[in-house]
Amino acid sequence: MTSALITGATAGIGAAFARRLAADGHNLVLVARDTERLRAQATELHDRHGIEAEVLTADLATDAGIEAVETRLGDRVSPIDLLVNNAGFGNKGRYLDVPVADELTMLKVHCEAVLRLTSAAVTGMRERGRGGVVNVASVAAFLPRGTYGASKAWVVQFTQGVAKDLAGTGVRLMALCPGFVRTEFHDRAGMGTGNIPGWMWLDADKVVEAALSDLARGASVSIPDPRYKALMGLVKVTPRALLGGVTSRAGRSYGPR
């Protein structure tokens, strides 16, 4: 049986990855900040699917938390075959409305942690000649909309670059770029979502299904829904100056309030 490590595992896309991978027979290492939720999740997945689910409490906004996960990823006795870097959050407010300290915390979780954990994981994967990394980004990566989008753009560029560098080694890397997904993400940030049209919402389990399919076929970027693929196709051909104005107006109309 292979093993997968998932950060931000207790809710949303991370929990959906845990459910799907457990159902497929993978042992799991579940990483998040809430020990009790992790233990309850591990017990449920073990009882339902007969897999081993290890709990690792870690806050990826801290060096100690990142180091704890790096250590687990470097374990040669119980190697990790699939890393899902899913932990992340959003800050409510426009640029300069959000304290710089909060912006830096976001960059630590979205960028530094992803860099360090990916590096810790792929070192052993390359030696073994197999493995995979899914770095959860967002379609916000393709839009000029603040620090969150900028951090996710970094995730996409980093992942694609490493995927090219490791081509032929047996290690696959992919950036997962969903749109709005029904999770705890917006509630945790204190963002209202009542103004977002129903057609823009995605189901976390379906996002994971599409992501794993794209990873299996060797994609380095996954946009897991035809609607968002069409929207991002339009983004590619829209002049950046015009796109900035459009995304600003769309943010006021459909973005979190």
C-alpha positions as a Markdown table, in Angstrom:
| # | Residue | x | y | z |
|---|---|---|---|---|
| 1 | Met | 0.0 | 0.0 | 0.0 |
| 2 | Thr | 1.2 | 3.5 | -0.8 |
| 3 | Ser | 1.1 | 6.4 | 1.6 |
| 4 | Ala | -0.1 | 10.0 | 1.0 |
| 5 | Leu | 0.5 | 13.1 | 3.2 |
| 6 | Ile | -2.2 | 15.8 | 3.1 |
| 7 | Thr | -1.9 | 19.2 | 4.7 |
| 8 | Gly | -5.0 | 21.1 | 5.7 |
| 9 | Ala | -6.6 | 17.6 | 5.8 |
| 10 | Thr | -9.5 | 18.2 | 8.2 |
| 11 | Ala | -11.8 | 20.2 | 5.9 |
| 12 | Gly | -12.7 | 21.1 | 2.3 |
| 13 | Ile | -10.4 | 19.9 | -0.5 |
| 14 | Gly | -8.0 | 18.4 | 1.9 |
| 15 | Ala | -10.7 | 16.2 | 3.5 |
| 16 | Ala | -12.0 | 15.3 | 0.1 |
| 17 | Phe | -8.5 | 14.1 | -0.9 |
| 18 | Ala | -8.3 | 12.1 | 2.3 |
| 19 | Arg | -11.7 | 10.4 | 1.7 |
| 20 | Arg | -10.8 | 9.5 | -1.9 |
| 21 | Leu | -7.3 | 8.3 | -1.2 |
| 22 | Ala | -8.5 | 6.2 | 1.7 |
| 23 | Ala | -11.2 | 4.7 | -0.4 |
| 24 | Asp | -8.6 | 3.8 | -3.0 |
| 25 | Gly | -6.6 | 2.0 | -0.3 |
| 26 | His | -3.8 | 4.5 | 0.4 |
| 27 | Asn | -2.5 | 4.9 | 4.0 |
| 28 | Leu | -2.5 | 8.5 | 5.1 |
| 29 | Val | -0.7 | 11.1 | 7.1 |
| 30 | Leu | -3.2 | 13.8 | 8.0 |
| 31 | Val | -1.7 | 17.2 | 8.9 |
| 32 | Ala | -3.6 | 20.2 | 10.4 |
| 33 | Arg | -3.6 | 22.3 | 13.5 |
| 34 | Asp | -6.6 | 20.8 | 15.3 |
| 35 | Thr | -5.5 | 17.5 | 16.9 |
| 36 | Glu | -9.0 | 16.4 | 18.0 |
| 37 | Arg | -10.4 | 16.8 | 14.5 |
| 38 | Leu | -7.5 | 15.0 | 13.0 |
| 39 | Arg | -8.0 | 12.1 | 15.4 |
| 40 | Ala | -11.7 | 11.8 | 14.7 |
| 41 | Gln | -11.0 | 11.9 | 10.9 |
| 42 | Ala | -8.2 | 9.3 | 11.2 |
| 43 | Thr | -10.5 | 7.0 | 13.2 |
| 44 | Glu | -13.4 | 7.3 | 10.7 |
| 45 | Leu | -11.2 | 6.7 | 7.7 |
| 46 | His | -9.5 | 3.7 | 9.4 |
| 47 | Asp | -12.8 | 2.1 | 10.4 |
| 48 | Arg | -14.5 | 2.7 | 7.0 |
| 49 | His | -11.7 | 1.7 | 4.7 |
| 50 | Gly | -9.2 | -0.4 | 6.8 |
| 51 | Ile | -6.3 | 1.9 | 6.0 |
| 52 | Glu | -3.7 | 3.3 | 8.5 |
| 53 | Ala | -4.2 | 7.0 | 9.2 |
| 54 | Glu | -1.4 | 8.8 | 11.0 |
| 55 | Val | -2.1 | 12.1 | 12.8 |
| 56 | Leu | 0.5 | 15.0 | 12.6 |
| 57 | Thr | -0.5 | 18.2 | 14.3 |
| 58 | Ala | 1.4 | 21.1 | 12.8 |
| 59 | Asp | 0.9 | 24.8 | 12.1 |
| 60 | Leu | 2.5 | 25.6 | 8.8 |
| 61 | Ala | 2.6 | 29.3 | 9.7 |
| 62 | Thr | 5.5 | 28.5 | 12.0 |
| 63 | Asp | 9.0 | 27.1 | 11.4 |
| 64 | Ala | 8.4 | 24.4 | 14.0 |
| 65 | Gly | 5.3 | 23.2 | 12.1 |
| 66 | Ile | 7.0 | 23.2 | 8.7 |
| 67 | Glu | 10.0 | 21.4 | 10.2 |
| 68 | Ala | 7.8 | 18.7 | 11.7 |
| 69 | Val | 6.2 | 17.9 | 8.4 |
| 70 | Glu | 9.6 | 18.1 | 6.6 |
| 71 | Thr | 10.9 | 15.4 | 9.0 |
| 72 | Arg | 8.0 | 13.1 | 8.3 |
| 73 | Leu | 8.4 | 13.5 | 4.6 |
| 74 | Gly | 12.1 | 12.6 | 4.9 |
| 75 | Asp | 11.3 | 9.3 | 6.7 |
| 76 | Arg | 13.0 | 6.6 | 4.6 |
| 77 | Val | 11.4 | 3.7 | 6.6 |
| 78 | Ser | 7.8 | 4.9 | 6.0 |
| 79 | Pro | 8.1 | 6.9 | 2.7 |
| 80 | Ile | 5.4 | 9.2 | 1.4 |
| 81 | Asp | 4.4 | 8.5 | -2.2 |
| 82 | Leu | 2.0 | 11.4 | -2.7 |
| 83 | Leu | 2.2 | 14.8 | -1.1 |
| 84 | Val | -0.9 | 17.1 | -1.2 |
| 85 | Asn | 0.0 | 20.6 | -0.2 |
| 86 | Asn | -3.5 | 21.9 | 0.5 |
| 87 | Ala | -3.2 | 24.1 | 3.6 |
| 88 | Gly | -4.1 | 27.7 | 3.0 |
| 89 | Phe | -6.4 | 30.6 | 3.9 |
| 90 | Gly | -7.6 | 34.0 | 2.7 |
| 91 | Asn | -7.5 | 37.4 | 4.3 |
| 92 | Lys | -10.6 | 39.5 | 4.3 |
| 93 | Gly | -10.0 | 43.0 | 2.8 |
| 94 | Arg | -8.1 | 44.8 | 0.0 |
| 95 | Tyr | -4.5 | 45.5 | -0.1 |
| 96 | Leu | -3.5 | 47.9 | 2.8 |
| 97 | Asp | -6.7 | 47.0 | 4.6 |
| 98 | Val | -4.9 | 43.8 | 5.7 |
| 99 | Pro | -2.0 | 44.1 | 8.2 |
| 100 | Val | 1.3 | 43.3 | 6.7 |
| 101 | Ala | 1.9 | 40.6 | 9.4 |
| 102 | Asp | -1.2 | 38.8 | 8.1 |
| 103 | Glu | 0.0 | 39.0 | 4.5 |
| 104 | Leu | 3.4 | 37.6 | 5.5 |
| 105 | Thr | 1.7 | 34.7 | 7.3 |
| 106 | Met | -0.2 | 33.9 | 4.2 |
| 107 | Leu | 3.0 | 33.9 | 2.2 |
| 108 | Lys | 4.7 | 31.6 | 4.7 |
| 109 | Val | 1.8 | 29.1 | 4.4 |
| 110 | His | 1.2 | 29.4 | 0.6 |
| 111 | Cys | 4.8 | 29.8 | -0.6 |
| 112 | Glu | 7.5 | 29.0 | 2.0 |
| 113 | Ala | 5.7 | 25.9 | 3.3 |
| 114 | Val | 5.0 | 24.6 | -0.2 |
| 115 | Leu | 8.6 | 25.1 | -1.3 |
| 116 | Arg | 10.1 | 23.4 | 1.8 |
| 117 | Leu | 7.6 | 20.5 | 1.9 |
| 118 | Thr | 7.8 | 19.9 | -1.8 |
| 119 | Ser | 11.6 | 19.8 | -1.6 |
| 120 | Ala | 11.5 | 17.4 | 1.4 |
| 121 | Ala | 9.1 | 15.1 | -0.4 |
| 122 | Val | 10.7 | 15.0 | -3.9 |
| 123 | Thr | 14.2 | 14.3 | -2.6 |
| 124 | Gly | 13.2 | 10.8 | -1.6 |
| 125 | Met | 10.8 | 10.3 | -4.4 |
| 126 | Arg | 13.5 | 11.0 | -7.0 |
| 127 | Glu | 15.7 | 8.4 | -5.3 |
| 128 | Arg | 12.9 | 5.8 | -5.5 |
| 129 | Gly | 12.0 | 6.7 | -9.0 |
| 130 | Arg | 8.4 | 7.4 | -8.3 |
| 131 | Gly | 6.0 | 9.8 | -6.5 |
| 132 | Gly | 3.7 | 12.7 | -6.9 |
| 133 | Val | 3.0 | 16.2 | -5.5 |
| 134 | Val | -0.2 | 18.1 | -5.8 |
| 135 | Asn | 0.1 | 21.8 | -4.8 |
| 136 | Val | -3.3 | 23.3 | -4.4 |
| 137 | Ala | -3.5 | 26.7 | -6.0 |
| 138 | Ser | -6.5 | 28.5 | -7.4 |
| 139 | Val | -7.8 | 30.1 | -10.6 |
| 140 | Ala | -7.0 | 33.4 | -8.7 |
| 141 | Ala | -3.4 | 32.6 | -9.8 |
| 142 | Phe | -4.4 | 33.8 | -13.3 |
| 143 | Leu | -6.0 | 37.0 | -12.3 |
| 144 | Pro | -4.5 | 40.3 | -11.0 |
| 145 | Arg | -6.4 | 40.3 | -7.7 |
| 146 | Gly | -4.2 | 41.0 | -4.6 |
| 147 | Thr | -1.8 | 39.0 | -2.4 |
| 148 | Tyr | -3.9 | 35.8 | -2.4 |
| 149 | Gly | -3.8 | 35.6 | -6.2 |
| 150 | Ala | -0.1 | 36.5 | -6.3 |
| 151 | Ser | 0.8 | 33.8 | -3.8 |
| 152 | Lys | -1.2 | 31.2 | -5.8 |
| 153 | Ala | 0.5 | 32.4 | -9.0 |
| 154 | Trp | 3.8 | 31.6 | -7.3 |
| 155 | Val | 2.5 | 28.1 | -6.5 |
| 156 | Val | 1.6 | 27.5 | -10.2 |
| 157 | Gln | 4.9 | 28.8 | -11.6 |
| 158 | Phe | 7.0 | 26.9 | -9.0 |
| 159 | Thr | 5.1 | 23.7 | -9.6 |
| 160 | Gln | 5.4 | 23.9 | -13.4 |
| 161 | Gly | 9.1 | 24.7 | -13.1 |
| 162 | Val | 9.9 | 21.8 | -10.8 |
| 163 | Ala | 7.8 | 19.5 | -12.9 |
| 164 | Lys | 10.1 | 20.3 | -15.9 |
| 165 | Asp | 13.2 | 19.9 | -13.9 |
| 166 | Leu | 12.2 | 16.5 | -12.7 |
| 167 | Ala | 10.8 | 15.2 | -16.0 |
| 168 | Gly | 11.9 | 11.6 | -16.6 |
| 169 | Thr | 12.6 | 10.9 | -12.9 |
| 170 | Gly | 9.3 | 9.2 | -12.2 |
| 171 | Val | 8.1 | 12.1 | -10.0 |
| 172 | Arg | 5.1 | 14.1 | -11.1 |
| 173 | Leu | 4.1 | 17.5 | -9.9 |
| 174 | Met | 0.8 | 19.3 | -10.5 |
| 175 | Ala | -0.8 | 22.6 | -9.5 |
| 176 | Leu | -4.5 | 22.2 | -8.8 |
| 177 | Cys | -6.4 | 25.4 | -9.7 |
| 178 | Pro | -10.1 | 25.2 | -8.7 |
| 179 | Gly | -12.6 | 28.1 | -8.6 |
| 180 | Phe | -15.1 | 28.6 | -5.8 |
| 181 | Val | -15.4 | 25.3 | -3.8 |
| 182 | Arg | -17.9 | 24.7 | -1.1 |
| 183 | Thr | -15.6 | 24.4 | 1.9 |
| 184 | Glu | -15.0 | 26.2 | 5.2 |
| 185 | Phe | -12.5 | 28.6 | 3.5 |
| 186 | His | -14.7 | 31.7 | 3.3 |
| 187 | Asp | -16.4 | 31.2 | 6.7 |
| 188 | Arg | -13.0 | 31.0 | 8.4 |
| 189 | Ala | -11.9 | 34.2 | 6.7 |
| 190 | Gly | -15.2 | 36.0 | 7.7 |
| 191 | Met | -16.2 | 36.4 | 4.0 |
| 192 | Gly | -19.8 | 36.4 | 2.9 |
| 193 | Thr | -20.6 | 34.3 | -0.1 |
| 194 | Gly | -24.3 | 35.0 | -0.7 |
| 195 | Asn | -23.5 | 37.2 | -3.7 |
| 196 | Ile | -21.6 | 34.4 | -5.6 |
| 197 | Pro | -23.8 | 32.8 | -8.4 |
| 198 | Gly | -24.6 | 29.2 | -7.8 |
| 199 | Trp | -23.1 | 28.1 | -11.1 |
| 200 | Met | -19.6 | 29.2 | -9.9 |
| 201 | Trp | -19.6 | 26.7 | -7.0 |
| 202 | Leu | -17.7 | 23.4 | -7.3 |
| 203 | Asp | -18.0 | 20.2 | -5.2 |
| 204 | Ala | -14.8 | 19.3 | -3.4 |
| 205 | Asp | -15.1 | 15.6 | -4.1 |
| 206 | Lys | -15.5 | 16.2 | -7.8 |
| 207 | Val | -12.5 | 18.6 | -7.8 |
| 208 | Val | -10.4 | 15.8 | -6.3 |
| 209 | Glu | -11.6 | 13.2 | -8.8 |
| 210 | Ala | -10.7 | 15.5 | -11.7 |
| 211 | Ala | -7.3 | 16.4 | -10.0 |
| 212 | Leu | -6.3 | 12.8 | -9.6 |
| 213 | Ser | -7.3 | 12.0 | -13.2 |
| 214 | Asp | -5.2 | 14.9 | -14.4 |
| 215 | Leu | -2.2 | 13.9 | -12.2 |
| 216 | Ala | -2.4 | 10.3 | -13.6 |
| 217 | Arg | -2.2 | 11.6 | -17.2 |
| 218 | Gly | 0.8 | 13.8 | -16.4 |
| 219 | Ala | -0.7 | 17.3 | -16.4 |
| 220 | Ser | 1.3 | 20.0 | -14.6 |
| 221 | Val | -1.8 | 22.2 | -14.1 |
| 222 | Ser | -5.3 | 21.1 | -13.4 |
| 223 | Ile | -8.4 | 23.4 | -13.8 |
| 224 | Pro | -11.0 | 20.9 | -12.7 |
| 225 | Asp | -14.2 | 22.1 | -14.3 |
| 226 | Pro | -15.2 | 22.9 | -17.9 |
| 227 | Arg | -16.8 | 26.2 | -16.8 |
| 228 | Tyr | -13.6 | 27.5 | -15.3 |
| 229 | Lys | -11.5 | 26.1 | -18.1 |
| 230 | Ala | -13.6 | 28.3 | -20.5 |
| 231 | Leu | -13.2 | 31.3 | -18.3 |
| 232 | Met | -9.5 | 30.9 | -18.0 |
| 233 | Gly | -9.3 | 30.5 | -21.8 |
| 234 | Leu | -10.9 | 34.0 | -22.1 |
| 235 | Val | -8.5 | 35.3 | -19.5 |
| 236 | Lys | -5.5 | 34.2 | -21.6 |
| 237 | Val | -6.6 | 36.3 | -24.6 |
| 238 | Thr | -7.8 | 39.4 | -22.6 |
| 239 | Pro | -5.3 | 42.3 | -22.4 |
| 240 | Arg | -3.8 | 42.6 | -18.9 |
| 241 | Ala | -4.9 | 46.3 | -18.6 |
| 242 | Leu | -8.5 | 45.4 | -19.4 |
| 243 | Leu | -8.4 | 42.3 | -17.3 |
| 244 | Gly | -7.4 | 44.3 | -14.2 |
| 245 | Gly | -10.4 | 46.5 | -14.5 |
| 246 | Val | -12.7 | 43.5 | -15.1 |
| 247 | Thr | -11.4 | 41.5 | -12.2 |
| 248 | Ser | -11.7 | 44.5 | -9.9 |
| 249 | Arg | -15.4 | 45.0 | -10.9 |
| 250 | Ala | -16.0 | 41.3 | -10.6 |
| 251 | Gly | -14.4 | 41.2 | -7.2 |
| 252 | Arg | -16.8 | 43.9 | -6.0 |
| 253 | Ser | -19.8 | 42.0 | -7.5 |
| 254 | Tyr | -18.9 | 38.4 | -6.8 |
| 255 | Gly | -16.0 | 38.4 | -4.4 |
| 256 | Pro | -16.1 | 37.9 | -0.7 |
| 257 | Arg | -17.7 | 40.7 | 1.3 |
